[in-house]
Amino acid sequence: MKGSTEQIDECRLKGTVHRITYKNDNNGYTVAVIKAGRESVTAVGVMPFLAEGESAEFDGEYIIHPTYGKQFSVKSYERKTPKTSAAILKYLSSGAIKGVGQSTAIKIVERFGSNSINIIEHYPEELASINGISINKALAINAEFKRQFGLKDITLLLAPYGVSPDRCVKIYKTIGSECAKLIKDNPYILCRYDLDFGFETVEKMAFDFGISPDSKQRLWSGIEYILRSNLLNGHTCLPKKKLLPVAVKLLESDYFRLDNICSEMVESFAVSAVRIGDDEFLSLPEYFSAEEYIAARVCACLEKRDVEPIHKLEIDYVENKLGIKFEKRQRDAIRMAFSESIMILTGGPGTGKTTTLNGIIELFEQRDYDIALAAPTGRAAKRMTELTGRAAKTIHRLLQAEWVGGGETRFARNERNPIKADVLIVDESSMLDSLLFESLIRSVGLNCKIILVGDVDQLPSISAGNVLCDLIQSKKVPYIALKKVFRQSGDSLIINNAHAIINGDIPDLLRKDGDFFFIERDSSSSVLDTVCNLCSDRLPQAYGFNPTIDIQVICPSKKFETGSININNLLQQLLNPNARTGTHLSSKGTYFYKGDKVMQIKNNYDLVWEKPGGESGFGVFNGDVGYISDINPSAGNITVLFEDKTVIYTTENLSEIELAYALTVHKSQGSEFECVVVPVFGVPSPLAYRNLLYTAITRAKKLFIAVGDRQIFFKMCANDKKTLRYTMLKHFLEQ
C-alpha cells in the first residue's frame, strides 16, 4: 500500500469517522466524512453501525458523483474500536449505542477512561455503579454493543466469500446476533433461509471451517437442501427413490450411507415420511403437518353437513333482482353452497362463475350471513371486488400477516383469534399453496362455510402444493364444474379458443376480425421486433392502449432471447425515456430507472407503505405491480408507487422487485390485462404444454396476440401434460 497509515490510495482509505451525514437504519447505507490525515473524504456505502469517533479501514474506489463530486465508494470496511478517552467519548456521544446519550457517555468515560469499551463489552454490571445507570440499563447497553459487533463479526467472516455488507445485514436480521458463531459451526444453515445461498456456494465455507465431507452434519444438510430446493418446483415431498440419486450426485456419497441418513433424519423428526402406494415419500415437517392438517380439517367439514334448503323461489328472486337467468349447473352450485360446509366451484372463462358467485353472495346476505371475500394476490382481490361489488382482501390481509424475522410469517388470525365470518369465499383458488391454505382454514371457525372458486385448468400455485387439484381429485369434496359458455361470451375468440385448447381442439387462428390474433414470425429477432413494435406503436395507435398499463407481455419462459428477462430490457429502453439518460440503481444485473414498471416477487411483511393523508402499514406481496416514482442514488433507495400507496426499497431488499414490462405466465396468475402479447418461439420443451398456454390466453380481457411459430403454438395445444407435483394432500384425504 502506498503512503502512510493516515493517507489514501486508489483502493484503501484509513482514518477516523469525523461526521455521519446520512444513515439508513434499514439497510445500513451511510454517508460519512472521514478524517484521513489532513484530508476530509466523503465515504458512501453500506456501513451498518459505523459511528462518529471510530477508526476504520475502508476498501473501495473513488468515484465522481454528478451532484456531490468526488466520493469514496466503500465495498468493504473494518471498524477499529476507539482507543483513547477522547475517541471513546466522541464514539459514545454520537448515539452509536442505543441508550447512551452525551451525558451518559461523559459519566462512563469519566469513570473508566480508555477502559470504557472493555467495561461495556465484558463487565457491564460495573456500569451500574454510575449514578443514573440501573443494572437493567447496563445490560441493555451491553446487549446493544454486542449486537453491533455481531454484525461486524458476520461481515468479517463472510467477506472472503464475496458476501456484501448489505447481504450480511440481511443474514444478521434473519438468523440473529449469534449468526457468525452459528454459521461457523454449520454454514449450511445459510441454505435454510431465503438468503439466496446455494449448496455449492456454502461448500467452500464448510471446507474452510473444517467440516468433513462425510460428516453427518453435511449429509443431513444436503438432503434437506434437496427437499427445500424442490419446493420451488411445487413439490411438498419427494419419493425417496428419486431423492437419493440426486443426493448421491450432490454429496458424492454412497447410496446406502445416504439411505441410512434419511432413516436417521426421520427418526429424529428432521424430516417426515409417508408411504404412498409402494413408495416412501420424504417431506419437510412443516409441509407434512400442513397437508395433514388440511385433510383433517376438510374431513371434519365433510362430516358436518349443514342442510339448509334453498327454495326455488329464493333463486328466482335473485334472478329477477340481478336481471339474469341461471342454468341448471349454476342453480346446483347455489344449492350446494347452502347444503355443504365446504365446496368447490370451477369453470373456464365465460362459463358464469362470477354470475353464480354473485347469486350465492346475494342469498347469503338475504339470510344475514357475515361473508369474507379473499383472493391470493392483490390484483385478484381487486378484480373480485369489482366483479362482486363487495370488498375483497388478499388472504394475507385477511389473516393480518406479520413478519417476525428468520423468514417466518405469523398471522394474527388463527384458531385463538378467528376471522368473524359465517362464510369464507376464496377466488383464484388454483393459486393456493399448502402453507397458505393451512393458515387460512385455521383462521375460521368450524361453523364457517368454505367456498373455493377457481379454474382448475390454470397453472397451479407458484409456491409448493397443489391444493385445488388435490381436493378435486380426492373425490371427497363436493364440487360443481361450470362448462356452458354463454352467448354473450361466445362472440369472443379469446374465450372460444381458450376452451378449444383446453378441450384438445384446434383453435381458430385465421380470423382477423375478432379479439384473438396470431402473427407468424420465423426467427427470434423478428419475434422480438414485432413484440416491441406492437407495444410501443401499433397497439397504442390502433386501440388507444397505454403501453405500460394496458398492455402486458407474457412469456412462457424467463430465459432465452424471447424470455421475459431479455424482453424486459428491450421494452425498458423503448418505453421508458429515463432508461437512456436518468439516474439509476441496480440489483443482480438489472438497472432500475424512474418510471419503470416493476413487480414484487416475494412476500415481505416488513416493508412499510404509506398512503396520501398519512395512513401507513406493513407488507407488500408477491405479484404486486407498481411504478418507480423516485430514485435517490445517494441514499441508495427507490420509491415505488403501488396503486395508492408508496413503498421505499433499500439496497437490502431491492432484489425483491423485477422489471414487469414482461412477465412469465406463472407470475401473471391471478391478474387480467386489457391486452396480452405472447411470444411463441423457442419455447423450452418442459414449458410447451397446454395449461401454460391456456393460462396466458385467459389473462386477456379485450385483446390477445400471439407472435411466433404456428407449429410451436399447435404443439403446446396438443400437449396435455399436467405439471407434475409430488404432494401428500390427496393421499391424506383418501385415508
ZILIN-V570953 format. One record per backbone hydrogen bond with DSSP energy under -0.5 kcal/mol. NH is the residue of the N-H (numbers start at 1). CO is the residue of the C=O. Records with the same first field share a line. If there is no record, write none. Layout:
NH: CO ; CO
This chain:
7: 4
9: 12
13: 58
14: 7
15: 56
16: 35
17: 54
18: 16 ; 33
19: 33
21: 19 ; 31
22: 31
24: 29
25: 23
28: 24
30: 45
31: 22
32: 43
33: 19
34: 32 ; 41
35: 16
36: 34 ; 39
37: 35
39: 36
41: 34
43: 32 ; 41
44: 72
45: 30
47: 28 ; 45
50: 47
53: 17
54: 51
55: 80
56: 15
57: 78
58: 13
59: 76
60: 11
61: 73
63: 71
65: 63 ; 69
69: 65
71: 63
72: 42
73: 61 ; 71
74: 44 ; 72
75: 59
76: 59
78: 57
80: 55
88: 84
89: 85
90: 86
91: 87
92: 88
93: 89
94: 90
95: 92
96: 91
98: 96
100: 97
101: 99
105: 101
106: 102
107: 103
108: 104
109: 105
110: 106
111: 107
112: 108
113: 109
115: 112
116: 113
119: 115
120: 116
121: 117
122: 118
123: 118 ; 119
126: 123
127: 124
128: 124 ; 125
129: 126
130: 127
133: 130
134: 132
138: 134
139: 135
140: 136
141: 137
142: 138
143: 139
144: 140
145: 141
146: 142
147: 143
148: 144
149: 145
150: 146
151: 147
152: 148
153: 149
154: 150
155: 151
156: 152
157: 153
158: 154
159: 155
160: 156
161: 158
162: 159
163: 158
164: 162
165: 75
168: 164
169: 165
170: 166
171: 167
172: 168
173: 169
174: 170
175: 171
176: 171 ; 172
179: 176
182: 178
183: 179
184: 180
185: 181
186: 182
189: 186
190: 187
191: 188
192: 189
193: 189
195: 193
198: 196
202: 198
203: 199
204: 200 ; 201
205: 201
206: 202
207: 203
208: 204
209: 205
210: 207
211: 206
212: 210
215: 212
219: 215
220: 216
221: 217
222: 218
223: 219
224: 220
225: 221
226: 222
227: 223
228: 224
229: 225
230: 226
231: 228
232: 228 ; 229
233: 230
234: 231
235: 230
236: 726
237: 726
238: 282
240: 280
242: 239
243: 239
244: 240
246: 242
247: 243
248: 244
249: 245
250: 246
251: 247
252: 248
253: 248
258: 254
259: 255
260: 256
261: 257
262: 258
263: 259
264: 260
265: 261
266: 262
267: 263
268: 264
269: 266
270: 265
271: 265
272: 283
274: 281
276: 274 ; 279
277: 275
279: 276
281: 274 ; 279
282: 238
283: 272
287: 284
288: 284
289: 285
290: 286
291: 287
292: 288
293: 289
294: 290
295: 291
296: 292
297: 293
298: 294
299: 295
300: 296
301: 297
302: 298
303: 299
304: 300 ; 301
305: 303
307: 305
308: 306 ; 338
309: 307
311: 309
314: 311
315: 311
316: 312
317: 313
318: 314
319: 315
320: 316
321: 317
322: 318
323: 319
324: 319
331: 327
332: 328
333: 329
334: 330
335: 331
336: 332
337: 333
338: 334 ; 335
339: 335
340: 336
343: 450
344: 478
345: 452
346: 344 ; 480
347: 454
348: 482
351: 348
356: 352
357: 353
358: 354
359: 355
360: 356
361: 357
362: 358
363: 359
364: 360
365: 361
366: 362
367: 363
368: 365
369: 364
371: 369
372: 423
373: 371
374: 425
375: 393
376: 427
381: 377
382: 378
383: 379
384: 380
385: 381
386: 382
387: 383
388: 384
389: 385
393: 373
395: 375
398: 394
399: 395
400: 397
401: 396
402: 410
404: 402 ; 408
408: 405
410: 402
412: 399 ; 400
413: 399
414: 412 ; 417
419: 443
421: 419
422: 370
423: 370
424: 449
425: 372 ; 423
426: 451
427: 374 ; 425
429: 453
431: 428
432: 429
434: 464
437: 433
438: 434
439: 435
440: 436
441: 437
442: 438
443: 439 ; 440
444: 441
445: 419
448: 445
449: 422
450: 341
451: 424
452: 343 ; 450
453: 426 ; 451
454: 345
456: 454
458: 455
461: 430
465: 234
467: 432
470: 466
471: 467
472: 468
473: 469
474: 470
475: 472
476: 471
477: 471
480: 344
482: 346 ; 480
486: 350 ; 484
489: 486
490: 486
491: 487
492: 489
493: 491
496: 492
497: 493
498: 494
499: 495
500: 496
501: 497
502: 498
503: 499
504: 501
505: 500
507: 505
509: 507
517: 704
519: 706
520: 518
521: 708
527: 523
528: 524
529: 525
530: 526
531: 527
532: 528
533: 529
534: 530
535: 531
536: 532
537: 533
538: 533
539: 534
540: 534
541: 537
542: 538
543: 539
544: 539 ; 540
545: 539
550: 546
551: 546
552: 675
553: 661
554: 677
555: 663
556: 679
563: 560
564: 557
565: 558
567: 563
568: 564
569: 565
570: 566
571: 567
572: 568
573: 569
574: 570
575: 571
576: 572
577: 575
579: 576
580: 577
581: 577
582: 578
585: 592
587: 590
590: 587
592: 585
594: 583
595: 628
596: 593
598: 596 ; 626
599: 658
600: 624
601: 656
604: 620
607: 604
609: 617
610: 646
611: 615
612: 644
614: 611
617: 609
619: 607
620: 604
623: 600
624: 621
626: 598
627: 641
628: 596
629: 639
630: 639
632: 637
633: 631
636: 632
637: 632
638: 649
639: 630
640: 638 ; 647
641: 627
642: 640 ; 645
643: 641
644: 642
645: 642
646: 610
647: 640
648: 608
649: 638 ; 647
651: 636
653: 650
654: 650
656: 653
657: 654
658: 599
660: 597
663: 553
665: 555
668: 664 ; 665
669: 665 ; 666
671: 668
673: 699
675: 550
676: 703
677: 552
678: 705
680: 707
681: 679
687: 684
688: 684 ; 685
689: 687
690: 719
693: 689
694: 690
695: 691
696: 692
697: 693
698: 694
699: 696
700: 697
701: 673
702: 674
703: 674
704: 515
705: 676
706: 517
707: 678
708: 519
709: 680
710: 708
713: 709
714: 710
715: 711
716: 712
717: 713
718: 714
719: 715
720: 718
727: 725
732: 728
733: 729
734: 730
735: 731 ; 732
